[in-house]
Amino acid sequence: MMQKPPPEDFLLKETNPHLGGGKVTGDKLASTYDLVEQMYYLYVRVVKAKDLPGKDVTGSCDPYVEVKLGNYKGTTRHFEKKSNPEWNQVFAFSKDRIQASVLEVTVKDKDFVKDDFMGRVLFDLNEVPRRVPPDSPLAPQWYRLDDRKGDKVKGELMLAVWMGTQADEAFPEAWNSDAATVSGADGLANIRSKVYLSPKLWYLRVNIIEAQDLQPTDKGRYPEVFVKAILGNQALRTRISQSRTINPMWNEDLMFVAAEPFEEPLILSVEDRVAPNKDEVLGRCAIPLQYIDRRLDHRAVNTRWFNLEKHVVVVEGEKKKEIKFSSRIHMRICLEGGYHVLDESTHYSSDLRPTAKQLWKNSIGVLELGILNAQGLMPMKTKDGRGTTDAYCVAKYGQKWIRTRTIIDSFIPKWNEQYTWEVFDPCTVITIGVFDNCHLHGGDKGGGSKDARIGKVRIRLSTLETDRVYTHSYPLLVLHPNGVKKMGEIHLAVRFTCSSLLNMLHMYSHPLLPKMHYIHPLTVSQLDSLRHQATQIVSMRLSRAEPPLRKEVVEYMLDVGSHMWSMRRSKANFFRIMGVFSGLIAVGKWFDQICNWRNPITTVLIHILFIILVMYPELILPTIFLYLFLIGVWHYRWRPRHPPHMDTRLSHADSSHPDELDEEFDTFPTSRPADIVRMRYDRLRSIAGRIQTVVGDLATQGERLQSLLSWRDPRASALFVIFCLVSAIVLYVTPFQVVALLSGIYVLRHPRFRYKLPSVPLNFFRRLPARTDCML
């Protein structure tokens, strides 16, 4: 069961960056913006202008400002016929790319042929002041415009120029020299760093009890009535009522996922199955979710009657439409605030709190993440005949998503952005993904282009020591149809700070999910369906933000599709199970060596220990726990010092057959040719046949145990009953210690007193009948 370690290139690497511009003191750093390397920028804030000269008799002009530093040039938007414009735009020039000693800020007049020069202001970079937060923002000043000869001209420009870092509050919305090639407002919006929040998700429980006074068209037949419920893109239906009358009953629960703000009503329709492919609507009702009761625990909410109409009727609060006669439906509807709406797998969930904020516990700490840089990224697309990558990062923890700015055309992008999250449970996972931005010039309006995935990293908080800064370079591994591929490395700094160690340790005694998941548990199929709906809602809402966090990005971060069949994952999970049982297998082999006296000294010592434990049974449990304590203390010396990372050998990503990977990346339903599908089906049948045999053997052993007292084999049952009677008498008159001592010595007896044939109890057990004879 020992596996070879992954290749050296796929391993985690510890790094020692110069974080925060300060020195590490113990495990803590000295500055506030301390998990990233400082990047210096020259900031230029263009506020407004006044008294600009006009180009015609009206005295009007179409001014804009051009900020130029070496080969980099940024421009503000222009105003039409305005001599006192206000821009309030910020420009940031990376200090690493400064190619001049003079900053030139020029005011120009927009023209169809050639823009007219109106005046400029020059700054010597050696005289620019330095500002570092938490200093207050630098106050802008008025500067008289100069002509090209240096003489003063009419017009003034309000500016502020300073040297700062990426911690400056002006940085997120500033025009950046790193994105000088991006054009258009949409393109600039798509490269900026943003923070997003997932919508607040609720489970909506609709308990459909009964309906009354239905009016089917055909009075001469028994109606086959069911209820269909629709919420947005979700549609569920009840079974057909067994009471085939005009007053049917169901008492059936339907579960939906709803997101705040509630934009769509719950639409219910009672329908009659009049033919195999034909349903007749007997009545409809639309219920806005704003007026539905919210439940925080398991106490039942009040039931309500709703009127059914042939057209949709909206019920608002207590307002009801007066009608002479109508059908009615009896329901219990509530928004479940005591559940956690799962949009991630429970194996690496980043949030386990219930929906209702009233049920939240206090936070136990803070998670800080510094996204430093990436190294060795692969070219993701072709531009001007050469490979290029425009990389950005997305991180998700809890309801908060963050997106870094996009670094244009770089295989070694430097972000150096720091983010924080509140932590409510240590047994949660933060996910960081790297993507290639394919929407730099306004995007593809048709939705054809997608942001390509470069790789993903998961970090479990419970594996981190508190108050320690972890700086590692994580390999970005992506599985392709032709095998696993390293797309580069991402450099992260992570720190988990605990506010109360006692509260955090107390969390380990709490259930993983809110208590409603255990008091009124949902079925596995319900959870799978609801999780799918939740991920669709989250991806739809985030894709409507500005700039959008696109659907393919959200689905990759939430591992949509991870439940699909994969031969590679099946093999990996099988060997994981074997790894779990390898310890028991090793103990079994060791005990077999003891029984066979392979090492006589060890066997004699085991005999002595066994006799002591039998004579003093009160020492058994203390001995076991003391042994486990010593093992734990011994292993502390070799405890993991780095966070775990994706293991290609554990995942069987580097040893899978190409056809298995192609099957894993196949669509659902399949899009492969019939002969390939037939071959895969036959392979699956072969594997399922082996599993079927193993399951059948396990069932056979269990049925043999049941047959001991079932008298299916009267002679075997009679022998076992007589044996039980004799054993009861012997064990009653014989002290338990004597029985245990004799049994142990018999099991540990010398090989000279053993036989190679199976023992009598085993022979008796194998002869017992099972129900295999009754199988077709």
N, C-alpha and C positions, 0 to 999 in steps of 0.2 A: 504493500500500500504506500510505500515511500515514493513520492513523485519528485522528479527533477525540478530544481528551481527555474523560474522564468528566465529568459535571456537577460543579460545585464542591461541592455538598452531599454527593457520594459520595466525596470525596477525604479522605486522611489529614490530620489537623491536629496540628501540634506545639504542646504546651502547656508551661506553666511553673508547676507546682503547688508548694506549700510542703511538700516532703517531709520527713518525720521530725521536723518542728519545728526542723530545723537548716538551715544554709546549705550550698549546693553549693560544694565546694572542687575546682576543676578539673572532673574528671568523676566524682569520688567524693564521697560524703556522710559526714557526721561521726558519725552515730549508728548503732546496730545495727539498729533497726527503721525502716529509712531509705527504703523505697520506697513508703510510704503516708503520707497525712496523719494526724496524731494526732487521735484522737477521745477526748474525756474523758467518763468515766462515774463516777457515784457508786455505789460497791459497798457492799452490805449483806450480810454473811454471818450467817445465823441458824443457830447451832450447836445449842443445846439449852436446856432450861429445867429448873428444879427447885423443889420445894416449892410447886407450884401449888395453890391452894385448891380443894377439891371442892365440888360443887353439891348433894350429898345426904349422907346419914349415912355412906355408905361412904367418903366422901372422894375419890371418883374423878371424873374430868372427861375431856372429849373435846377436847383443846386443839389449836389451830392458831395461826399467826402471820400477821398482816396487816401488810404494809409499804406505807405510803402516803406519796406525795410529790406534793402538788398534786392534779391530776386522775388521776394514775397510781396504780394499786393492784395489788400482787401478794400472793398468799397461798401459804403452805406447805400440804402435805398435813396432814390431821388424824389424830390417834391416838384410839382408843377406850379410855376408862377407863385413862388413863395420866397420872400427875401429874409424871413426870420424862421427858418425851419428848426425842428427839434427831432433828433435821431435817437439819442440815448442808446447807442450801440457800443459794444466792447469788442476789442480785437486783442488776441493773445498770440504772441510770437515766441516760439520755443527758443530758449537761450542756446541750445545745442546747435541750432540751425541759423543763428544770427551771422550774416555775411557782410555787415556794414557797421560803421561807427556812428551813423547819423540816421535818425528817424525823420521821415518826411510826411507831413500831413497836409494834403492839398485839397482845396475847395474848387470844384469844377462845375461848369454849367452844362447841363445835358443838351446835346444838339444832334440832329439827324446826321450831319456830315462829320463834324469833328467837335468834340467837347472842348469848350473854352476854358482856359485857365483864369481863375479869379483871384487866387492868392494861396499862400502856404505858410506853414509854421515848421521850423526845423528844431530838432532836439538832439543834443549831444548825449549819447548813451552813457558816457562816463558821469554825467550829472543827474541821471535819473535816480530818484530816491527808491529805497527798498522798503517794502511793507510786508509784514507777516501777521496773519490773524493770531490773537484776537484784537489786534489794533483796529481802530475805526477806519472806515473807508476814507481814502484820500479825497479831499475836497477839490472839485474841478475849478479851474481858473479861466478868465478871459484872456485870449492872446490876439494881438493885432496881426492881421495878415500882411505878409511881405510879397513883393513881386519877385521875379526871377533874379533881379539884380540885388535884392536885399532891402529895397526901399519899402517903407510902409505904404499900404494902400487902404482903401475904404473896406470896412468889414471886420468883424471880430468872430473868433471861434472859441467856444468853451470846451476845454479839454482837461483830462487828468491822465498823467503818464506815470507809471510806477513799475518796479520790478517785484514780482511776487512768485508764489508757488501754486501748485494745483489745489492747495487748500483754500485759496481765495474764493470768496462767495461769488465773485463775478465769473469764475472759470466755467461752470456748467453751461451757461447761456452765451458764452463768448464765441466769436468767430475764431477759429484756430488755424494757425499756419500749417498744421499737419494736414488739414483738409482743404488746402488752397485749390485743389483741382475739382472739388465738388461744386456744382452749380445748381441754382434753383432753390426755392424755399423748402420744397419737399425733400430734396437731397440733403440739405443742411439739417433738417429736422430728423432725418433718419440716422444721423451719425452722432447725435448728442447723447450723453448719459442721462438716464431717467430712473425713477423709482415707481414701481407699479404696485397696486394692491389687488389681490384676488377679490372677486365679489363675495359677499357674505352668503353662504349656501345654507339652505334649510332642507330637511326632509319633509315632504308634504304627505301626510297619511290621510287617505280617503277611505273611510269604512262605509261601504254601501250596504244598508240594512234591508230595505224593502221599498216597493213602489205600490201605489194604490190608484185604483180607478183608471187603469190604462184603457185606451180606446183603439184596439186593432181594427184594421179595415175589414178583414174577413172574420165575421162573428161566428162562423160555423166551425172553426178549428181551434185547437188549444194553442195559444201563443207560445213560441220558444223565445223567451225574452232574455236579453243580456244588456249590460251597461258598458258603454265605451266612454273613457275619460281621456281628454287631450289637454296637455299643458305645453305650449310651445311646440317643440319637435318630438315630444314624448307622447306616446299613445299606448294605453293599456285597456284591457277589457276583462270583464268578469266571465265566469262560466255561465252557461245557459241555466236559468233557474229550474230547479226540479219541480217546483210547484207551478204547473202550467195553467195558471189562471190569470185574471186581469189584476190580481194582487200578488205579484211574485215576491219571493224572498231570496236573499243572497247571503248577507252577513259576511262579506268578503272585503279584505284590505287591499288597496292599491297604493303603491309608494312611488312618489315622484321626487325630483330635485328641483327646487325653486331658488332663484337668486334675487337678492335685493339690488336695486329697487324693483318691485314686482311690476313688470310691464305688461304681462299677458294674463288674462283670466283663465281659470279652470273651466273648461267646456265639457259638460256631461250630456250624453245623449242615450236615451233608452230605445233600443232597437229590437225588432222582431225578425227572427230568421224565417222568412216565408218560403225560401227556396235555397238549394245548396249554395248558390252564388248571388243571392239577392236578400238584402236586409231592408226592412221598412222602419223608418224613424218614427217613433211614437211620441217623442217629446224631447226638448232640449232645454238646457239651463246653463247660463254663464255666471260664474262666481268670482269676483275680484278677490285676490289673495290678501289685500289690505285689511279686509274685514273678517278674516279667519282667526280663530282663537290660537294662541301660542301656548304650547304645553312644555313645561320644564321638567316634569317628572312623570311617573307612571300613572298618575290619577286620571281617570276618564273624564273627557270633556262632554258637555251637553250635546245631545242630538238635536237636529233641526230638520224641519220639513221644508222642501223647496218645490215651488211650482214648476211644472213642465209645460212648455209651449211648443207649438210647431215652429216658431221662430225663436231666436235667442232673446232671453229676458235677463237683464242685469240686475242683480240683487245688491243694493247698497245699504249696508248697515241694517237698520230696522225698517227701511222703506220698502213697501211691497206694492206691487201693482194690483189693483182691485179687478178681479175677473169673476164672471158669473160661475163658470165651472172649468176645472182643469184637472189633469192628472198631477200626482205629487210623488216625490221621492224622498225617502227618509234616510239621512246620512249623518255620520259623525266625522267632521273634518277638522284637522288641526295641523299646525306647523310644529314639528318636533324640534325643540331647542335643546333637548338632553342628549342628542346624538352628535357625534362628530361625522360630518359629511366627508367621506373618503374620496379624494381625487388623486391620491397616490397609493402605491402599494403599502400595506402595513409593515412590510419588511424594511422599508427605508422611508418612512413617513417623516415629514418635517414638522408636523403639528398634530396634536392629539386632543386638543381642547374641544369641549362641546360648542355648539353654535351659539347658545345663549350666553351673553357676556356676564350675566349675573352668576353663572356657575363657574367662572374662571377662578383659578387659584392665583396667588401672587407669583410674580416671576422669581426664578431662583438664580438668575445671573444674566450675563450679557455675552453674546458671541460677536467677535470682531473679525472681519475678513479684510485682508489687504491683497488686492489683485495687482501683482507687480508687473510681470511681463510674460512673454512667450518666446520660445526659442525654436528655431528649425521648423517653422510651419511649412507645410507643403503647398505648392500653388494650387488654388482651387478653381481658377478660371483663367481664360486667356484674354488679354487686352493688348491691342497694338502688336500682335504677333509674339507676345511673351507672357509667361505665367505670372499671375499676381494673386494676392490675397488681401482682403480688407476685413480684418478680424475684429470682433467684439465679443465680450463675455456677458453671460447671463447667469445670475445666481438666484436660487430660490430657497427660502427658509420660512416656514409658516405662511402667512398670507402676503408676505412682502417679497416682491421680485425686484431685482435691480438689473440694470443694463448699463454697461460701461460705454464710453464713447468708442466710435469706430476709428481704428488707426488705418489710414489709407496706404495701400500698396507697400506693405512691409511684411517680411517673414520673421522679423524679430520685434513685434510691437511692444511698446511700453505704455501701460495704462497708469499704474501707480495710483489707484483709486481705493479708498477705504470706506467700508460700510459696517453698520452695526445692526444687530437684532436682539430683541428681548428673548430670553430662553425660559420656557415654562416646564420643560421636561428634558432631562439629560439624554434619554434614550431616543433621540431623534437624529435626523441626517440632513446635512446641507448639501445641495447639489449645485455644482458649477459647470456650466457648459460653454464651449467656445464655438463660434459660428462665423461664417463668411457672409458679409453683407452684400447682397445682390440688388439693392435698391438705392444706389447712391445718387442716381439722376432722376429722382421722382418715382422710381419703381416701375414695375410692369403693371399697367392698369388692368390688363386682362388676367392677372393672377397666375401667369405661366411660370415666372421665375420664383424660385424658393431659396431662402437662405440655407446654404449648405452647412451640414454639421461637421465640425472638426474634431470634437472629442468631448468627453464628460468626465467629471471627477465627483465622487461622493466621499464625505467625511462624516463619520458618526461621532457625535459629541461625547458619548460615554467612553470613547477610547482616548480622549484627550485629558491630560493632566490640567488641573485648574491653574490659572495665572502663569502659564508657560507659553511663550511664543514659539510656534512651530513654523519654521521656514523650510519648505521643501519644493523641489521641482517634480511635478507629477507628469508622467507620460500620458499623452492623449492618444488613447487606443480606440480604434473604430473597426468594427467587423464588417468586411465587405464580402461579396459573393466569392471572391478569389482568396479569402483568408483575412487574418487580422493584420492591421497595418498601423504603424505608429505615424501619427500626423504631426507630431511635434511635442513640445513640453510646455506646461504652464507653471509659472512660479507664483506660489501663494504664501502668504503669512497669515496664520490663524491663531487666535487667542480666545480661550473660554474662561471668563471671569465669573467666579461664584460669589454671590452676595451672602449666602448662608449655607455653610456646609451641612448643618443639621437638617435644614429643609430639603436639600438635595438628596441626602441619604434617606430621608423619610419618603421621598418620591418612589424609591425602589419597593416600598411596601404597597403602593397603590396599584390598582388595575391599570393596564396599558390604555384602555379606551374608557370613555365615560360610562357610568353605571347603567344607563339605559341600554347599552349594547349587551348587557348580561341579564337585565331584568326582562326586557322584551327583545330578544335577539332577532336579527334579520337572517334570513337564509343565505347560503353561499351564492346561489343564483341571483337573489335580490341584490346582494352587495356588489356582484360583478356588473349587473345591469346599471345600478345606481352610480357606480364609479365611472362607468362609460359615459353616462349622461352628465355627471359632474365635470369630467374633463372636457366634454364638448362645450359646456356652458362657460367654463373658465377660458378656454381658448378663444371662443367667440367674443367674450367681453374684452379680453386683453388685445385682441386684434382690432378692436374699435378705438383703442387709445391713440394718442398722438405724441410721438411716433408709435406705430403699432408694434406690439410684441406678437409676431406672426404665429399662425397656427402650427406650422411645422416645428417652430422653436418650442412652443408650449408642450406639444405632444412628445417631443424628444425628452424634454426635462421631466415630464410626468410618466415616462415609460409606457406610453400607450402602445398596445400590441405585444407587451411582454408575456401575455398569457397564451399566445399562439403556440402551436406545436412546433417543437424543434428537437431534432434527433441529438444535436449537440448538447442542448440543455438537459435532455433526458439522461444522457450518459454522464454528464457532469453531476447531476443530482444523485444518480446511482452510486457513483464513486464517493460522493459526500456522505451518503448513508453508510457505505462500507468504511469510510474513515471514522465515522462516529462509533461504529461497532468494533473497530480495530483494537481498541483498548480491551474490550471484553474478550475478543478472540485471543489477544496476547495473554490475558490472565488465564484463559482456558488452556492454552498451550503450556504455560508455566505450571499450572496445576497438574496437567497430564505428565509432565516431566517429574513432578514431585511424586505422583502416584507410581511411576515406573522406576523410581529410585535412580534417576540419571546422575544426580549429585547426592550421594548418601548423607553427607554432612548437613546439607540444606534440609533434606527430608527428615532427618532426626530432629533438627531444630523445630521444624513445623510440627512434628509429633509432640514435642515438649510444650510448644505454645498452645497446641490444641488441647492438651490435657489440662493446662492451667486455666484456659478459658472455660472448659467444661466444669472444672471444680469450682471456679469462681465466675459464674455467668454474669455477675454484675459488672465485670470488667470488659464485656464485649463491646458495648456501645462506646464507652470512653476510649477504648483502644482504637476503634475505627475512626472516631473523630480526631483523636490525637494524631493518627497516621495521616489523615487528610490535611491537618494543620501543618504537619512537618513537610508534606509534599508542597503545599502552597508557599511556605516560607522558602523552601529550597528553590522553587521556580521563580521566586521574586528576583533573584539575581539575573535571570535571563528574560525579564519582562520586556515586552515590545516597547521600543523607544520612539517608534515612528507610527503615524496613523496607517491603518491598513489601506490598501489600494487594490484596484482591479487586477486579478491574477489570471493571466492567459492560460496557464497550465490547469488551474482549478476549473476554469470555464471551458476547457477543451477547445479553445479557439485556435490553437496552433497545431492541433492534431486531427481536425475534422476533415472528412472527405469533401472535395469540392461540390459533389452533388448534394451532400447534406446541407452545406451552406446555401446552395442555390435553392433548395427546398425551404430553408428558413426565410429567405428573402422573397419567396413567391407570394403573390397576392392571394387574397381570400374573397371569392373563390379563385381557384387556380387559373393561371394564364399560360401554363406550359402545355406542350403537345401531348396527345393522348398516350403515345408509347412511353414517355417519361413518367406520366402520372400512373400508368399501369405498373411500371417497374417499382415506383415508390410505394404503391399500394401493396404489391407483393412483398416488398421488404417489411412494410409495417405489419402485414399479416404474419410474417415469420417471427418478428419480435413479439407480437401480441400472443402468438402461439406458445412461446416460451414462458411469458408471464402467466398465461392461462394455466399452463402445467404447474407452475410454482403455486399459484393460488389454489388450484385443485388439491395439491399435496397438503397444503396447510389445512384446507377444509377436511380432508380425510383424517388427519391427526385429531382435529377437534371432534369429529363424529365418532372416532374410536373412543375418546374419553366419555362422550355421552352414552355410548352403548354399554359401558361397564354396568350400569344399573337399569338399562332399558329392557333386558331379557330378550333382545333381538337374537343373541346367541345364548340359549338357556344354560348350557354347560359353563360357558365363560362367566356369565353373571352369577351362577351358583358358586363357582370357585371364588370369585371376588367377594361375594357376600360372606362366605365362610371365613375367608382370609380377614375381612374386616372385623368379624366377631372375635376371632382368635387374637388379632392385634389389639383390640380394645381390652380384652382380659389381661393380656401380657403387659400392656402399657399401664394398666391400672395397678397391678401388683408390683411392677418394677419401677424403681426410681428413674426419673427422666434423665438424670446425669449418667446413669449406667447405660441406658439405651443410646444416648448421644455418644458416649465414649466408645461403645462397641461398634456403633455404626461408622464412626470416624476411622477407627482402626481398621475396620473391614475395607473401607474405601481406599485407605492409604497402605494396604497390605503390599508385601513384597511381590515382585513379578513372578517369583517361584511359585506363589500360591494363586496365580492368575491363569485363566484359560483364554485362548484366542477366539473361542466361540462366543457369540452374544450371550448376555446374561439371561437368567430365567424371566425376570420381569419384562425385559425388552422383547423376548420371544413371545410372551403372553400378550403384550400390547400389540405387537404386529399381527397377531392372529385375530384380533377383534374385528368385527364387521364394520363397514362404513357404507354410506349411501351411494358409492360409486356404481354399485350393481344396478341402481335404479335410474342411472343416467342414460339417456338415449344416445 
